[in-house]
Amino acid sequence: MSAAAKYLPELCSEPVPGEIDFEWRHDKVEVKPAAKKPETIFFRSMERKKEEEGYVLRLGGEKNGEISLSISGTLALGNLKKAAADIRGLLDEFAPSKMVVDLAGLRYLDSAGAVTLLQIQQAAKDDSVPCRFENMNSETRRVMDLLDPVDIATEALIPERVGKGFFEEVGETARALIGDIKQLITFLGELLSVFWYLLRHPRFVRWGEVVFYVKRAGVDGLPIVGVINFLLGFVVAIMAANQLIKYEFTVFLGSLVAIAMVKMFGPLMTAILLAGRTGSAYSAEIATMVVDEEVNALVAMGFDPTGFLAVPKILATMIALPLLVLYADFAGVLGGLIIAKADMDMAAYTYFSQIPANIGIFDLLWSLLKTVVFAMIIGAVGCQRGFKVSGGAEGVGKTTTSAAVTSIFLIILVDTAFALILNYIT
């Protein structure tokens, strides 16, 4: 099937000689044969509600030889797609060796139509077919002169997007992940350098901002942290009580809930809540400042953005999160007490009596140490994601999401490492 058949689904057979002369207007084709040699001509039905919206194509000359293409009517964005397909279909079908495009009858031509004409001319030249335009009126010439044929023929700087294969997607994801890890390590290096300097010069720390963020991350987070961990202790007690009743070990319910909250659920759930609530807020705040070029203004005034913006947030998180974890542990133990009282009719003294024997100072310190590391991850990742934002509002949204997801992933990863180390130590 010829290339024209892809564009021109209807066909008409008429006796046509080597010399071709026909007119294509809307939905009719006038063929003027000069001999009786049959030839197949493909055509496309064109329908327009208004005459001024249409166009007329006239083709004269010899197939595989020199042809003259006359375009009249309107060639604009509204009918450009069909007109371009029709013109290319004719040229593919008759395969000229030389082409002249007569634009004398063209009443209206916009820039999109002019670009299409130049693209057709360039396509003909690429096929070694000389092509030129003739009989342009002043308006058509003015529009054509607005465009540079060299620029039209130049390949786009941004290539057309094509679908990517599975392995290509995996490779790009891996490369992006490695680059992300490098950026995070670089930021951590800058952060440690700033912390070392501020440790030797504490007067340069913005303590007012630290207090502000402690309130924002810690005090404002008390309700949600308390409710979540209370319910978590409640659920742990329900699940444990059903098993302990079977073996008459109900006295150990308080110890079981305390161990679960102090060693695992309290630090982990509180850190995850803070990553979603506070870490994403840090990222959005700094990203907005980057987009609004406020960070560039700080640099121009001689301030270090890492020390000025990131350090107070990270210090506040490192102070607030351990206190929140202690509060969360207590809330979880209280949630277990509700089940002990309601389901087992256990006295509060009995519930709490076994906890000191199973939870020692080392367990609390280990939990708080883990919490400090979680706080550093939340603050550092949130700030780093904010500094690397690109684009406008969409970039801020992506950065905020990335900060929360990355923080939660690293928190769980570090918690696993702490669990393995604790198991090895004990």
C-alpha positions in Angstrom: 0.0 0.0 0.0 1.4 3.5 -0.9 2.0 6.1 1.7 -1.0 8.0 0.4 -3.4 5.2 1.2 -2.7 5.7 4.9 -4.1 9.2 4.7 -6.7 8.8 1.9 -9.0 5.9 2.7 -11.4 6.4 -0.3 -10.4 5.6 -3.8 -11.6 6.3 -7.3 -10.6 4.7 -10.6 -10.7 6.8 -13.7 -8.9 6.5 -17.1 -5.9 8.8 -16.5 -2.9 9.2 -18.8 0.7 10.0 -18.0 -0.4 13.6 -18.0 -2.5 14.4 -14.9 -4.7 17.4 -14.5 -7.4 17.4 -11.8 -9.1 19.7 -9.3 -9.7 18.7 -5.6 -12.4 20.8 -3.9 -14.2 19.7 -0.8 -16.0 16.5 -1.6 -15.5 16.2 -5.4 -12.7 15.4 -7.8 -12.7 16.5 -11.4 -10.5 14.3 -13.6 -9.6 15.4 -17.1 -8.0 12.5 -18.9 -6.1 13.0 -22.1 -5.8 9.3 -23.0 -7.4 6.0 -22.1 -4.6 4.5 -20.0 -6.2 3.6 -16.6 -4.6 4.8 -13.4 -5.8 4.7 -9.8 -6.1 8.1 -8.0 -6.6 8.2 -4.2 -8.6 11.1 -2.9 -10.1 12.2 0.4 -13.6 13.6 0.9 -13.5 17.1 2.2 -16.5 18.7 3.9 -16.7 22.3 5.1 -19.8 24.2 6.3 -18.5 27.4 4.9 -16.7 28.0 1.6 -14.2 30.4 3.2 -13.1 27.7 5.7 -12.0 25.3 2.9 -9.1 25.0 0.5 -8.6 23.8 -3.1 -5.7 21.7 -4.3 -5.0 21.6 -8.1 -2.3 19.3 -9.4 -0.9 19.3 -12.9 2.0 17.7 -14.6 3.4 14.2 -15.2 3.7 11.5 -12.6 7.3 10.9 -11.6 8.1 14.1 -13.4 7.7 17.8 -12.9 4.4 18.8 -11.2 2.7 22.0 -10.3 0.6 22.2 -7.1 -1.8 25.1 -6.8 -3.2 25.9 -3.3 -6.1 28.3 -3.0 -8.5 29.2 -0.3 -7.6 29.2 3.4 -4.6 27.4 4.9 -4.8 28.0 8.7 -4.6 26.2 12.0 -8.3 25.1 11.8 -7.9 23.0 8.7 -4.1 22.5 8.8 -4.0 18.9 9.9 -6.2 17.6 7.1 -4.7 19.9 4.5 -1.1 18.8 5.3 -2.1 15.1 5.2 -3.8 15.7 1.8 -0.8 17.5 0.3 1.7 14.9 1.6 -0.6 12.1 0.3 -0.6 13.6 -3.2 3.2 14.0 -3.2 3.8 10.5 -2.0 1.4 9.1 -4.6 2.8 11.0 -7.7 6.5 11.0 -6.6 7.5 14.1 -8.5 11.1 14.8 -9.6 10.5 18.6 -9.4 7.7 20.6 -7.8 6.4 24.1 -8.1 3.8 25.4 -5.5 1.6 28.1 -6.8 0.1 30.3 -4.0 -1.7 32.8 -6.2 -5.1 31.8 -5.0 -4.3 31.6 -1.3 -6.7 34.1 0.4 -5.5 33.5 4.0 -2.4 32.0 5.5 -1.4 32.1 9.2 1.9 31.2 10.8 1.0 27.6 11.4 0.2 27.2 7.7 3.4 28.9 6.7 5.4 26.5 8.9 3.6 23.6 7.2 4.5 24.8 3.8 8.1 25.2 4.7 8.2 21.7 6.3 6.7 20.3 3.0 9.4 22.1 1.0 12.1 20.8 3.3 10.7 17.3 3.1 10.8 17.5 -0.7 14.4 18.7 -0.6 15.3 15.8 1.7 14.0 13.5 -1.0 16.2 15.4 -3.6 13.1 17.0 -5.1 13.6 20.7 -5.9 10.6 22.7 -4.6 9.9 26.4 -4.9 6.9 28.8 -4.2 5.5 31.1 -6.9 3.0 33.9 -7.2 2.7 34.8 -3.6 0.6 37.9 -2.9 1.9 40.6 -0.5 0.1 39.2 2.5 1.2 35.7 2.0 4.8 36.8 1.4 4.7 38.9 4.6 3.7 35.8 6.6 6.2 33.6 4.9 9.0 36.2 5.6 8.3 36.0 9.3 9.8 32.5 9.3 13.4 31.3 8.8 13.5 28.1 6.7 16.9 27.2 8.4 15.2 27.3 11.8 12.3 25.2 10.6 14.8 22.6 9.3 16.8 22.5 12.5 16.1 19.6 14.8 14.4 20.4 18.1 16.7 21.0 21.1 14.4 18.9 23.3 13.8 15.6 21.5 10.3 14.1 21.3 9.4 12.0 24.3 9.1 8.3 23.5 8.0 5.4 25.6 10.7 3.9 27.8 11.3 0.2 28.2 11.4 -1.6 31.5 15.1 -1.8 31.8 15.5 1.8 30.9 13.1 2.8 33.6 15.0 0.7 36.1 18.3 2.2 35.1 17.1 5.7 35.3 15.5 5.0 38.7 18.7 3.5 40.0 20.7 6.5 38.7 18.3 9.0 40.3 18.5 7.0 43.6 22.3 7.1 43.6 22.3 10.8 42.8 19.9 11.4 45.6 22.0 9.5 48.0 25.1 11.6 47.0 23.2 14.8 47.5 22.0 13.7 50.9 25.5 12.7 52.0 26.9 16.0 50.7 24.2 17.9 52.7 25.0 15.9 55.8 28.7 16.8 55.4 27.8 20.5 55.2 25.5 20.1 58.2 28.2 18.5 60.4 30.6 21.2 59.4 28.1 23.9 60.5 27.3 22.0 63.7 31.0 21.7 64.6 31.4 25.5 64.1 28.3 26.3 66.2 29.5 23.9 68.9 32.6 26.1 69.3 30.6 29.3 68.9 27.1 28.7 70.4 26.3 32.4 70.5 25.7 32.2 66.7 22.8 29.7 67.1 19.4 31.3 66.6 18.0 30.1 70.0 14.8 32.1 69.5 14.1 30.1 66.4 15.0 26.9 68.2 12.4 27.6 70.9 9.8 28.5 68.3 10.3 25.2 66.4 10.3 23.2 69.6 6.8 24.5 70.3 5.8 23.9 66.8 7.1 20.4 66.5 6.6 19.3 70.1 3.9 21.1 71.9 1.6 21.4 68.9 2.1 17.7 68.3 1.0 16.5 71.7 -2.6 15.8 70.9 -2.1 13.7 67.8 0.9 11.8 69.4 -1.1 11.1 72.6 -4.2 9.8 70.8 -2.3 7.6 68.3 -0.1 6.0 71.0 -3.0 5.6 73.5 -4.9 3.7 70.9 -1.8 1.7 69.9 -1.3 0.6 73.6 -5.0 -0.2 73.7 -4.8 -2.5 70.7 -1.6 -4.2 71.9 -3.3 -4.9 75.3 -6.4 -6.4 73.6 -4.3 -8.7 71.5 -2.0 -9.7 74.4 -4.9 -10.2 76.9 -6.5 -12.9 74.9 -3.4 -15.0 75.0 -2.4 -14.2 78.6 -5.8 -15.2 79.9 -5.4 -18.7 78.4 -2.2 -19.3 80.4 -3.2 -17.3 83.5 -0.3 -14.8 83.0 -2.5 -11.7 83.1 -0.3 -10.1 85.7 2.3 -9.6 83.0 0.0 -7.5 80.7 1.5 -4.2 82.0 5.0 -5.4 81.3 4.2 -6.6 77.8 2.5 -3.3 76.9 5.4 -1.3 78.4 8.1 -3.3 76.5 6.2 -3.0 73.2 5.8 0.8 73.6 9.2 1.6 75.0 11.3 -0.6 72.8 9.4 -0.4 69.5 6.1 1.3 69.0 6.6 4.5 71.0 9.8 5.7 69.2 8.8 4.4 65.8 5.2 5.7 65.6 6.1 9.1 67.1 9.0 9.5 64.6 6.7 8.6 61.7 4.1 11.0 62.9 6.7 13.8 63.2 8.1 13.0 59.8 4.7 13.4 58.1 3.8 16.4 60.2 7.0 18.4 60.9 9.5 17.1 58.3 7.2 17.9 55.4 6.5 21.3 56.9 10.2 22.0 57.1 10.6 21.0 53.5 7.7 23.1 52.3 8.9 26.1 54.2 12.4 26.1 52.8 11.2 25.1 49.3 8.9 28.1 49.2 11.8 30.3 50.2 13.9 28.9 47.4 11.2 29.4 44.8 10.7 33.0 46.0 14.5 33.5 45.9 14.6 34.4 49.6 17.4 31.9 50.1 19.4 33.7 47.4 18.8 37.0 49.2 20.2 35.4 52.4 23.3 34.3 50.5 23.6 37.8 49.0 23.5 39.3 52.6 26.3 36.9 53.7 24.3 34.4 55.6 24.8 30.6 55.3 21.4 29.1 54.5 22.3 25.8 56.2 23.2 27.4 59.5 20.5 30.1 59.3 17.6 27.9 58.3 18.4 24.2 58.8 20.2 24.2 62.1 17.4 25.7 64.3 14.9 23.2 62.8 17.1 20.2 63.4 18.1 21.2 66.9 14.4 21.8 67.8 13.5 18.3 66.4 16.3 16.7 68.4 14.9 18.3 71.6 11.2 17.8 70.9 11.2 14.2 69.6 12.7 12.5 72.7 10.2 14.3 75.0 7.4 13.3 72.7 8.5 9.7 72.9 8.4 9.7 76.7 4.9 11.1 76.5 3.9 8.6 73.9 5.2 5.7 76.0 3.2 6.8 78.9 0.1 7.3 76.7 0.5 3.8 75.3 0.8 2.2 78.8 -2.4 4.1 79.9 -4.2 2.7 76.9 -3.2 -0.8 78.1 -4.5 0.0 81.6 -8.0 0.6 80.2 -8.1 -2.9 78.8 -6.6 -4.4 82.0 -9.3 -2.6 84.1 -12.3 -3.2 81.8 -11.5 -6.7 80.5 -9.6 -8.3 83.4 -10.7 -6.3 86.4 -7.1 -5.7 87.2 -6.0 -3.1 89.7 -3.8 -0.3 88.6 -1.2 -1.3 91.2 -1.0 -4.8 89.8 -0.8 -3.5 86.2 2.1 -1.2 87.0 3.9 -3.5 89.5 5.7 -5.7 86.9 6.9 -2.8 84.7 10.0 -1.7 86.6 11.2 -5.3 86.7 11.1 -5.6 82.9 11.9 -2.0 81.8 15.3 -0.7 83.0 17.2 2.5 82.6 19.2 1.0 79.7 16.0 0.4 77.8 14.9 4.0 78.2 18.3 5.4 77.2 18.5 3.1 74.2 15.0 4.2 73.1 16.0 7.9 73.5 19.3 7.4 71.6 17.3 5.9 68.8 14.9 8.8 68.9 17.7 11.3 68.6 18.9 9.6 65.4 15.3 9.6 64.1 15.1 13.4 64.9 18.3 14.1 62.9 16.9 12.1 60.0 13.6 14.0 60.0 15.2 17.4 60.3 18.0 16.8 57.8 15.9 15.1 55.1 13.2 17.8 55.4 15.7 20.6 55.0 17.7 19.0 52.3 14.6 18.3 50.2 13.6 21.9 50.6 16.9 23.2 49.4 16.9 21.1 46.2 13.5 22.1 45.0 13.0 23.0 41.3 10.1 24.6 39.6 7.1 26.4 41.1 4.2 25.2 43.2 4.4 21.7 41.6 8.0 21.4 42.7 7.1 22.4 46.3 4.5 19.7 46.4 6.8 17.0 45.1 9.5 18.1 47.5 7.1 17.9 50.5 6.0 14.4 49.5 9.6 13.2 48.9 10.7 14.5 52.4 8.0 12.6 54.2 8.4 9.3 52.2 12.3 9.4 52.5 12.2 10.2 56.2 9.8 7.3 57.0 11.8 4.9 54.9 15.1 5.9 56.6 13.5 5.8 60.1 12.3 2.2 59.5 15.7 1.2 58.1 17.6 2.7 61.1 15.1 1.2 63.5 15.9 -2.2 62.0 19.6 -1.6 62.5 19.1 -0.6 66.1 17.0 -3.8 66.7 19.8 -6.0 65.3 22.5 -4.1 67.3 20.4 -4.4 70.5 19.9 -8.2 69.9 23.6 -8.6 69.4 24.5 -6.6 72.6 22.0 -8.5 74.8 
